[in-house]
Amino acid sequence: MSQFTAKVLVCDDSLLIRKQLTDFLAQFGTYELFQATRGDEALKVFEETRPDIVFLDIVMPELDGLECLKLMKKIHPGVKVVMLSSLGTKENLRTALDLGAVDFIQKPWKKDQLTQILARLKG
């Protein structure tokens, strides 16, 4: 696997999901990893760190992922946001892509899905 260094923010209210995703990302050389548990916290971390890539859960307390995505794209239009959800409805997918998400992963994901997404983001 080739190494890819970038600032990455992982936002999910599940500790297990954050751990699995950050452990996987570390294999790709994405050493600057930031985490958040809620949408409002993610927005604060986003403003402070200006990550290149964000993995953002849709269903979260305080501020949902779709609203958070909207605000992140206003702050930094070039950020690459990958939405995460266990509720992979076509409506959520369409809304996320319309708001500027670059991809959408339904939980639980497969490692090859993440590998393909990281390869696309790198290119």
N, C-alpha and C positions, 0 to 999 in steps of 0.2 A: 504494500500500500504506500502510495506517495504521501508525503507530508504536506499539510496545508495549514499555514498559520494565519489566524484571524481572531478578532474579538467576537465571542459568541455569548449571547444571553439565552439562557434556558429558563422559561417561565411555565411552571405547572404547580398546581396545589398539592400534587402527590410527591412526597419525598422519594419514593421508589422510582417513579418515572424520571425525576430529575437526576437521580443517581445513575440509572441505566443509561440515560442519554449523555450525561457528562463523561461517564466512563468510556462510552463508545467514541465520543468525539475526541477524547484524549489520544486515542490510537491514531488519529489523523494529524496530530501536531497542533491542534487548536488549543494552545496552552492558556490563552487568556479567556477563561470561562467565568461567566457571571451567572448568578441564579436569583430567581425571585419566586415567591409563592402565590402572589396575587397580582391582578392587573395593575392596581395603583402602584404597588411596589416595583413592578416591571417597568412602568413608565419612569419612575424616579431613577432606577438603575440605568435605564436607557439614556436618559438625559445626561447622567453623570459620566457614562463610559463610552457612549456613541459606538455601539457594536456594529460589526459588518453584517452579522447574521443573527437572527432571532428565531428561536423555536418557541412558539407561543400556543398554549392550550386555549381552547375556545371557552370552555365552561370553568369559570373561576369566580371566587368571591370578590366583592367590592367593585370591580370593573371587568367586564367580560373581555375575552380575547379579541372579538371583532371590533369592539369599541376601542380597545387598546391599539389594535392594528391601525385603525383610522388615525388616531392621535400620533402614533409613531411615524407614519408616512407624512404627516404634516410637518413634523419636526425634522425628519431626515428622509426625503423622498427616495433616496437611493438604497435604503436599507433592504436587505433580502430577508423576508419573513416567511417562515415555514410554519403553517398552522398544524396543531395537534388536536385530535379529538377522538373520543370513544363514540361520539354521536356523529358518525360520518354521513350526514344527510346531504342530498344534492343541493338543498337550499343553502346549508352552511358552506359547502364547497364553492358554489357560485358566488355567494356573498364575499367570502374571503378572497377569491381571485379578483372579483370586481374592485375590492378595496386595495388591491396591490400585492397580495401574498404571491410568492413565487411557486409555492407547492403546498400540498395538504397531505398529512399522514394520519391515517386512522389507527388508533391504538387498539390492540397491541400491534406494533410494527414488526417487520422482519428486517434483519440486519442488512440484507441486500437492498432494501428500499432506501435505507439511510445512506448506504455506500453510493448508490446511484444519485441521490439528491446532492450529496457532498461533491461528487464528481462534476455535476452540472453547475453547482455554485462556484466551484473552483475555476471553471472555464470561462 
